[in-house]
C-alpha cells in the first residue's frame, strides 16, 4: 500500500480528532478472504484497516504486528485459520470476517478462547442477537439494520406493492425478511418473492419475468459482488428499469464494483450505511486520504476496515493491553467518522449508525458513476433478539 504523506496523515488526524498514543504490543490477526468470490472485499477491508492504523497510530509496523490469514470463504477453513491465529500466533485481537457463514463457524471458538473479534463485514443478525458474545464487536452492519429502514421509507415514498428477489442463503433471507417485515408493517404488500441459487444463477431472466407479471410497483433485491454486476446488467437489458424501478440493499451498486455495471446501474436506488459522497468533514478527509493511498474511492468495505482500526486504537489508547480489556473497551467505542456518528450498542455489541438512501448517477464529467444521497435515515439500535449481554 502507498504511504500517506505526513501532511495528509496530519490532516486526517486533525479532522477526526483522535490521539495516536496507544499500547505498543498489540498483535492483530486479519482473518479475511484473499481468494474466492469475496477476495476483492478482503483486500478492500485490509486497505482500509491499514490506512486507519497509519492515520491514528503512526507507523503501523512499529506498534502493531499484523498476521493475515485467508478464510477462502469456507467456514471449516476459516475455523482452522482462527485457531492458528489464536493458539499459534498468539494474536491479541482478530479483525475481519466477510461471510456470515464464516462468522457462524468461528463464533464458539472466539467466545471460548476469550479473544476479541472485530467484525469488519459479516452481517448475520444472530451474531449480535441470540449468538452474541462479549468478545465479538461488529463495526460493519447487520443485515436487518441496512434493510429495515428502507421498508418504511419506500412506503412513505408512495410505493405500495413490491416484488423481492435475493440470493438464497442466510444473508439474502435476512435482508429481504427485514425489508418485507417493515414494508408490510407500514401498510405495503409483498406481491411475490424469488430466491435465486447462490453463486449458481447465470440467467436471471425467468425470475425477472415473474416480477414483471406480478403487478408490483417496484422490485427490491439483495445481490452483492459478481452476482450484483450480472443482475443489474440483466435487469437493464431485460427492459424493466423504466417501468419497474429497481431498489435494493446498497451492496447492489457498491462503489467497489459499480463501474463494472456501467450505465445499467444509473437510476438504481439503494440503502447503505456508507457511500463516499456522504457530506461531512470526516468523510471528505477520509476519501481524500484513501484515494491518495489507493488510487480509487473507498467503498463500504474500506470504511469497515478503517473504523475497525480506529476502534482498536481507541480501545488500546485507553489502557487496554490484553484480550479481556480490549474486548471490554471495544464495546464502549463511539466517534464521529466517515459514516457520521457511530457507536456500539452495549446490549448487543452491534454498531449503531445512520443509513443512507442513494441513487447511482453519472458523473458530471461523464467519466464514471457516483452516488447521489437522497435521504439520511436515522440511526437505530437493533433489537436484542435473544442477546443477553445487558443482563
Steps between C-alpha positions, in 0.01 A plus 500: 500500500621851428600701806313818589701819499555654841275788395212270403533294817506812716193638324308180553591481868403865548166451325409187693639608833672186630829479685760261356618382842430136579663180620796364305445126532172429322515204263217501245375206296324603179260218414378586151432341159798550272381242247160396374185699429563768765874556451449860388304570818778359716761714328282809536447443872872452554577821308260691724635338816863581418405859416320523833802376694731731309270796554432452867810319618804617309719237340296179497785249530652682796191462714285218358609171355256376238461134411271423204311179431277409205157363592440400135133573584482144637375460859714194588812663356427823687460318830837336454660835416340664805643227724844552344486876560402458865689188606812517284544867414358610835322805362342743744206580273354379171346725234307405190245238397312576179262204479220448750556126470863546602398713797259232612776239473752688716257644755525227764877480476538878539266506797665201667855624441400845630681678219340823369373496142414820313258405223583711197227377270284192570146615573317193630246621752554222751866599555376800698175329596448154644863401428656821633823493698679746724806434281336582166449866403360592160632812322323435170120450488231244568282363224180633654654839579563586134162383370241561772499883462463466123170314539347795681667754269368344179145496633535866597612571142171363368606146406222256591582167330848348487647184348818379675796296379820386668770235509375196687723493806490639852592860416247519218223359715576735789532813287181442305320386814584823683390713204177305449405512868544877515328560166192294588487649850484843336206384287669371184454163328764251388346362181765237429844373596778310323803335657772441242766229558804667658807514272326275249253728321624619161167597342266715708253538212236251621491661844476846346210385286313399814568842650373670186175302509439553871334840489767647727582870517869422555755223553718480812803268500815390674798404286870566551830456317491323166133413538415868543685590181319231303160583646518874439616452141229244426227710665590784267528284187168332585341844467347511847663806651281762332167350613600306811747702711780302661583545869717298733753465774790724400739215431312476169684807370799511732765758410746208493356361177229736375714611206503138382120525481530808283199702379267216603542616862383855432171572676518207741413613854642318799559528874835462670693615805777658293567655161799723419277801425368536857533870580692540823854627572627166630393319185652757267839462664469120509412483130793724408740292709374168365521620142854627559601160633305274263417696184127432538206619707424295812206264528298390802749215541790746528321701768435180697874443519578863569252528785607162639854636526375817663301305758803285577718807546243661726477183709876464538553873555275472802744262662361166381795277422374145543217300343248545780555874529496552122168318467344711774637826358390423143138472611513858630645675195322787326614772263403730216648344190447471124156342550388767746451440871564134581492313828483148637178390668612337829188284498612315185853617408356602163575831331240778498524727194296702250374337181521691171263471205691571182457494124773399257554782250747585226783732598472850359815451293358179357796297624335244723225469757443652841248496783238771562377488860121545500421455869661424835302255711551525877734270688313245708629210707398149401272317744688263730349196326603265779832664589557508874807726525299765679386257772 
